[in-house]
Amino acid sequence: MEKEIKILIAGDFCPKDRVASRIGTPTSGEILHDMEPIIKSCDLAIVNLECPLVTSETQPIVKEGPSLKSIPDAANLLKDSGFSLATMANNHILDYGEVGLTDTINALKKADISRVGAGINSEDAKRVYYFRKNSKTIAIINCCEHEFSIATDNSAGANPLNPVQQWYDINEAKRHADYVIVIVHGGHEHYSLPSPRMQETYRFFIDAGADAVINHHQHCYSGYEVYNGRPIFYGLGNFCFDWEGKRDSKWNYGYMVELHFDTTIRFTLYPYEQCNKTPDIRLLNFKEKKQIEQNIQALNAIIKSPSQLQAEHNKWIRQDERNWLISIFGARNRYIQALMRHGYLPFGKNQNKIKALLNKVTCESHRDKLIQVLKAQL
């Protein structure tokens, strides 16, 4: 009888601020100390490298949102803790351009950590990673939603989320592997549920032949479901992501997923607290773990009901509607923005402009053109 294969998947690893200052010091090993026995007990341990490991003085790219980076020694921290594969398809891996990505690839290679999900061009970025153990082969496919990190035929970056392409990739991987895991980086930040589109897409990946789908990116954990006998996890939360101002919130909690491949596919969750009072990761005690499990079960109940999932998504969109309208319709002055946000000033919305914008965003062909037009302005 063959021994089961255990694959561990962890969420976003961005060793900055307090964590970065400890890397390479005598206390470096304490950062992931609680997690090491779990990580090293698995046949393959995977973590999402959420930032480039930059050695050169390269400048960040032009983009929306923060530009993240860390030091090359972070790769050694991962290796020493037991990780051997880094997923790199995410929205920050190209924050410091192709030079920063090349630095990262070199740092991982030096630490003897494999990579998947990003590369020197789109062909390299979409390359499937194959892991072989006990006469079994497991394929890892990694992709992310479109932001400022996507690879092209002639430039480095991340493998984009494209359900058509992923269908081909899953089917090709099934020809060479016994199991296929799809790891996606996407979703709404700080929102603990998947959008209906995410659920539809990830279920499609299962229908296409994937044996498990894992998602991260939202900076908070989500729930999961078992669809057609295969697990889909909609958000692992941050794994190690220190950020001043993000304390005592859902930012600081997440879980790792351990997949067991034998005659059936089983899974185990490991909830933890990360970078809260101290810059490390701590497994939860019995009482804390029970609370997280109850929260996850409540999320699972919503995920199980398409109508409730849609209703929660609509509610969340309405809560953030004013911020989106401000970003679309202008008002650079922060005082005017504040008045608009609280409803004291109108947005000056033009119905014709709204309809034109809606048409450009809704229609796939128009959206393609809109993206190209906006890129040309940068």
Legacy VTK file of the C-alpha trace (Angstrom):
# vtk DataFile Version 3.0
C-alpha trace
ASCII
DATASET POLYDATA
POINTS 378 float
0.000 0.000 0.000
1.425 3.356 -1.042
1.939 6.087 1.514
-0.227 9.190 1.206
1.266 12.398 -0.197
0.901 15.580 1.845
0.971 18.985 0.128
0.909 22.149 2.254
-0.219 25.516 0.829
0.285 28.814 2.668
-0.913 32.313 1.797
0.826 35.643 1.272
4.427 35.946 2.452
5.683 39.549 2.445
8.498 39.895 4.993
8.599 43.638 5.540
8.860 46.060 8.479
9.492 44.221 11.791
9.886 40.831 10.078
12.486 42.140 7.616
14.550 43.582 10.455
14.798 40.118 12.077
15.857 38.191 8.966
19.516 37.202 9.173
19.715 37.902 12.913
19.973 35.304 15.723
16.162 35.566 16.177
15.359 34.899 12.505
14.414 31.294 13.193
11.722 32.395 15.646
9.613 34.042 12.925
8.171 30.761 11.598
9.174 28.590 14.571
5.589 27.520 15.401
4.986 26.440 11.818
8.189 24.492 11.126
7.072 21.053 12.413
3.975 21.206 10.181
5.839 22.509 7.147
8.658 19.980 7.409
6.262 17.070 7.905
4.846 17.554 4.398
6.198 16.163 1.142
5.847 19.552 -0.584
5.331 22.921 1.133
4.182 25.871 -1.008
4.007 29.564 -0.084
2.928 32.636 -2.045
5.848 35.057 -2.394
3.929 38.325 -2.399
6.834 40.654 -3.161
10.093 40.706 -5.123
13.354 40.048 -3.282
15.362 42.965 -4.607
19.153 43.267 -4.543
19.643 46.167 -6.966
18.723 49.853 -6.775
15.953 49.517 -9.346
12.937 51.835 -9.143
9.316 50.702 -8.716
7.073 50.540 -11.767
4.225 52.986 -12.423
1.110 51.419 -10.914
-1.812 51.938 -8.571
-1.301 50.918 -4.953
1.819 50.301 -2.853
5.054 48.876 -4.240
6.351 46.050 -2.059
9.784 44.483 -1.764
11.980 42.573 0.648
15.545 41.311 0.930
17.036 38.192 -0.749
17.764 36.555 2.632
13.997 36.055 2.972
14.386 33.107 0.576
16.735 31.442 3.083
14.149 31.917 5.837
11.600 30.051 3.711
14.040 27.267 2.872
15.170 26.817 6.475
11.525 26.593 7.560
10.782 23.800 5.079
9.254 25.502 2.041
10.480 24.250 -1.336
8.100 25.901 -3.836
7.069 29.565 -4.196
3.993 30.627 -6.132
4.751 33.967 -7.790
1.592 34.819 -9.727
0.328 37.808 -7.767
-0.202 41.550 -8.102
3.115 42.598 -6.481
5.748 40.314 -7.971
6.595 42.864 -10.703
6.532 45.938 -8.430
10.220 46.580 -9.148
10.124 45.651 -12.799
11.909 42.920 -14.666
15.151 43.576 -12.775
13.374 43.013 -9.464
11.782 39.818 -10.771
15.145 38.558 -12.021
16.669 39.299 -8.604
13.857 37.266 -7.029
14.319 34.288 -9.344
18.054 34.302 -8.582
17.466 34.517 -4.814
15.059 31.564 -4.913
17.440 29.529 -7.065
20.330 30.222 -4.685
18.167 29.046 -1.756
17.139 25.927 -3.712
13.468 26.917 -3.847
11.509 26.150 -7.013
9.063 28.633 -8.539
5.814 28.633 -10.476
3.482 31.341 -11.799
5.951 33.988 -12.997
8.840 34.125 -15.425
10.803 35.987 -18.056
7.833 35.914 -20.469
4.287 34.548 -20.648
5.429 31.114 -21.810
7.770 30.792 -18.840
5.189 32.236 -16.440
2.488 29.681 -17.295
4.823 26.706 -17.005
3.304 23.946 -14.858
5.287 22.643 -11.879
5.353 18.855 -11.455
6.075 17.153 -8.129
6.771 13.412 -8.049
6.585 11.195 -4.977
5.730 7.531 -4.315
5.158 6.845 -8.034
2.566 9.642 -8.127
2.792 13.022 -9.892
1.059 16.214 -8.755
0.825 19.237 -11.069
0.723 22.812 -9.721
-0.817 25.556 -11.884
-0.509 29.142 -10.603
-2.197 32.281 -11.983
-3.459 35.670 -10.803
-6.020 38.301 -11.688
-4.963 41.099 -14.045
-3.306 44.092 -12.432
0.142 45.576 -13.113
2.190 42.381 -12.888
1.172 40.377 -15.961
3.776 38.823 -18.284
3.583 39.199 -22.066
5.185 37.338 -24.950
8.199 39.637 -24.687
8.270 40.812 -21.070
8.542 39.254 -17.624
5.744 38.971 -15.113
3.013 36.772 -13.708
0.769 34.177 -15.322
-2.679 35.797 -15.838
-6.008 34.328 -14.811
-7.606 33.234 -18.079
-10.163 30.417 -17.701
-9.783 29.412 -21.355
-5.996 29.107 -21.054
-6.290 27.397 -17.675
-8.679 24.838 -19.220
-5.967 23.912 -21.711
-3.318 23.894 -18.971
-5.391 21.642 -16.695
-6.102 19.200 -19.491
-2.445 19.111 -20.521
-1.367 18.624 -16.899
-3.822 15.722 -16.493
-1.957 13.916 -19.249
1.231 13.951 -17.183
-0.008 13.952 -13.577
-2.261 11.988 -11.263
-3.550 15.123 -9.536
-3.785 18.816 -10.477
-3.857 21.719 -8.003
-4.774 25.219 -9.257
-3.583 28.092 -7.054
-5.118 31.494 -7.848
-4.284 34.942 -6.485
-7.358 37.159 -6.662
-10.514 38.486 -5.067
-11.653 41.612 -3.248
-9.218 42.901 -0.633
-10.502 42.818 2.977
-13.680 40.985 1.909
-14.065 37.547 3.470
-16.170 35.949 0.738
-15.631 35.095 -2.919
-17.536 36.974 -5.569
-20.070 34.923 -7.565
-17.670 35.191 -10.523
-14.864 33.657 -8.479
-17.074 30.760 -7.422
-18.182 30.146 -10.994
-14.569 30.256 -12.265
-13.115 28.010 -9.573
-15.918 25.481 -9.959
-15.157 25.517 -13.677
-11.555 24.594 -12.906
-12.838 21.558 -10.976
-15.118 20.645 -13.887
-12.106 20.984 -16.195
-10.230 18.352 -14.180
-8.551 20.111 -11.244
-8.482 18.127 -7.999
-8.245 21.179 -5.725
-8.389 24.967 -6.097
-6.722 27.300 -3.591
-7.096 31.105 -3.544
-5.315 33.904 -1.700
-4.927 37.702 -1.976
-7.730 39.256 0.107
-5.606 39.811 3.272
-8.234 37.919 5.265
-9.311 34.304 5.367
-12.443 33.015 3.665
-14.390 29.775 3.693
-14.347 26.720 1.489
-16.616 24.188 -0.179
-16.357 20.665 -1.554
-17.646 20.796 -5.119
-18.131 17.543 -7.021
-15.979 15.822 -4.435
-13.088 18.296 -4.778
-12.159 21.099 -2.330
-12.135 24.805 -3.202
-10.620 27.203 -0.668
-11.611 30.806 -1.327
-8.999 32.636 0.755
-6.145 31.609 3.073
-5.383 35.084 4.420
-1.923 36.556 5.015
0.745 34.045 5.973
3.450 36.477 7.103
2.695 40.100 6.190
3.688 42.734 8.740
2.080 46.141 8.299
1.991 48.999 10.776
-1.600 50.023 11.369
-2.880 46.502 10.655
-3.088 45.207 14.198
-5.864 43.331 16.016
-7.873 42.858 12.847
-8.729 40.096 10.376
-5.461 41.036 8.616
-3.629 39.114 11.359
-5.390 35.749 11.003
-5.281 33.009 8.407
-4.819 29.294 7.893
-2.620 26.885 5.970
-4.184 24.017 4.018
-2.664 20.551 4.081
-3.952 18.333 1.264
-3.726 14.567 1.702
-3.617 12.560 -1.529
-4.328 8.856 -1.135
-7.288 6.827 -2.364
-9.290 9.982 -1.596
-8.417 13.676 -1.186
-8.635 14.920 2.393
-7.534 18.195 3.967
-6.485 19.677 7.287
-6.542 23.369 8.250
-3.973 25.045 10.509
-5.258 28.437 11.786
-2.744 30.946 13.138
-2.155 34.559 14.202
0.500 36.470 12.273
2.427 39.725 12.810
0.133 41.127 15.447
1.675 41.907 18.841
4.929 40.277 17.742
6.523 39.874 14.265
6.020 36.128 13.928
3.398 33.447 13.305
1.701 31.697 16.209
-0.546 28.637 16.075
-3.826 29.311 17.862
-4.752 27.740 21.183
-7.793 25.489 21.476
-10.287 28.285 22.270
-8.975 30.607 19.542
-8.965 27.786 16.997
-12.591 26.926 17.781
-13.595 30.564 17.177
-11.865 30.633 13.783
-13.480 27.315 12.845
-16.914 28.712 13.746
-16.218 31.788 11.611
-15.188 29.591 8.681
-18.318 27.457 9.016
-20.460 30.618 8.923
-18.687 31.678 5.714
-19.149 28.169 4.288
-22.902 28.397 4.846
-23.034 31.573 2.739
-20.790 30.085 0.041
-23.124 27.076 -0.168
-26.079 29.321 -1.089
-25.680 31.163 -4.454
-28.482 33.611 -3.628
-27.014 34.457 -0.222
-23.520 34.771 -1.687
-24.845 37.219 -4.300
-26.762 39.184 -1.657
-23.663 39.516 0.557
-21.598 40.603 -2.438
-24.166 43.256 -3.395
-24.214 44.510 0.204
-20.431 44.791 0.305
-20.301 46.646 -3.026
-22.856 49.192 -1.768
-20.759 49.855 1.344
-17.775 50.862 -0.796
-19.751 52.532 -3.587
-18.851 56.149 -2.738
-15.113 55.479 -2.734
-15.392 53.901 -6.181
-17.474 56.780 -7.536
-14.907 59.267 -6.253
-12.095 57.358 -7.975
-14.068 57.280 -11.259
-15.549 60.767 -11.342
-12.661 62.798 -9.964
-12.294 65.175 -7.020
-8.565 65.127 -6.257
-8.857 67.545 -3.336
-9.102 65.451 -0.150
-11.495 67.905 1.512
-13.893 67.717 -1.423
-13.505 63.935 -1.405
-14.493 63.865 2.261
-17.603 65.968 1.564
-18.554 63.694 -1.331
-17.891 60.561 0.723
-20.315 61.754 3.421
-22.956 62.839 0.929
-22.641 66.616 1.346
-21.636 67.175 -2.281
-23.048 65.503 -5.403
-20.819 63.479 -7.689
-21.836 65.488 -10.735
-22.718 62.289 -12.508
-23.547 62.485 -16.190
-25.953 59.727 -17.220
-24.505 59.489 -20.707
-20.987 59.157 -19.297
-22.160 56.484 -16.883
-23.780 54.476 -19.658
-20.719 54.842 -21.884
-18.418 53.722 -19.081
-20.705 50.814 -18.196
-20.710 49.670 -21.815
-16.913 49.838 -22.021
-16.515 47.801 -18.835
-19.310 45.272 -19.453
-18.578 44.319 -23.059
-15.494 42.118 -23.336
-14.359 43.680 -26.626
-14.879 47.235 -25.358
-13.088 46.366 -22.121
-10.094 45.095 -24.095
-9.916 48.419 -25.931
-10.370 50.420 -22.710
-7.451 48.608 -21.091
-5.188 49.336 -24.058
-6.237 53.013 -24.173
-5.544 53.457 -20.437
-2.182 51.649 -20.678
-1.163 53.979 -23.509
-1.646 56.968 -21.170
0.927 55.728 -18.612
LINES 1 379
378 0 1 2 3 4 5 6 7 8 9 10 11 12 13 14 15 16 17 18 19 20 21 22 23 24 25 26 27 28 29 30 31 32 33 34 35 36 37 38 39 40 41 42 43 44 45 46 47 48 49 50 51 52 53 54 55 56 57 58 59 60 61 62 63 64 65 66 67 68 69 70 71 72 73 74 75 76 77 78 79 80 81 82 83 84 85 86 87 88 89 90 91 92 93 94 95 96 97 98 99 100 101 102 103 104 105 106 107 108 109 110 111 112 113 114 115 116 117 118 119 120 121 122 123 124 125 126 127 128 129 130 131 132 133 134 135 136 137 138 139 140 141 142 143 144 145 146 147 148 149 150 151 152 153 154 155 156 157 158 159 160 161 162 163 164 165 166 167 168 169 170 171 172 173 174 175 176 177 178 179 180 181 182 183 184 185 186 187 188 189 190 191 192 193 194 195 196 197 198 199 200 201 202 203 204 205 206 207 208 209 210 211 212 213 214 215 216 217 218 219 220 221 222 223 224 225 226 227 228 229 230 231 232 233 234 235 236 237 238 239 240 241 242 243 244 245 246 247 248 249 250 251 252 253 254 255 256 257 258 259 260 261 262 263 264 265 266 267 268 269 270 271 272 273 274 275 276 277 278 279 280 281 282 283 284 285 286 287 288 289 290 291 292 293 294 295 296 297 298 299 300 301 302 303 304 305 306 307 308 309 310 311 312 313 314 315 316 317 318 319 320 321 322 323 324 325 326 327 328 329 330 331 332 333 334 335 336 337 338 339 340 341 342 343 344 345 346 347 348 349 350 351 352 353 354 355 356 357 358 359 360 361 362 363 364 365 366 367 368 369 370 371 372 373 374 375 376 377
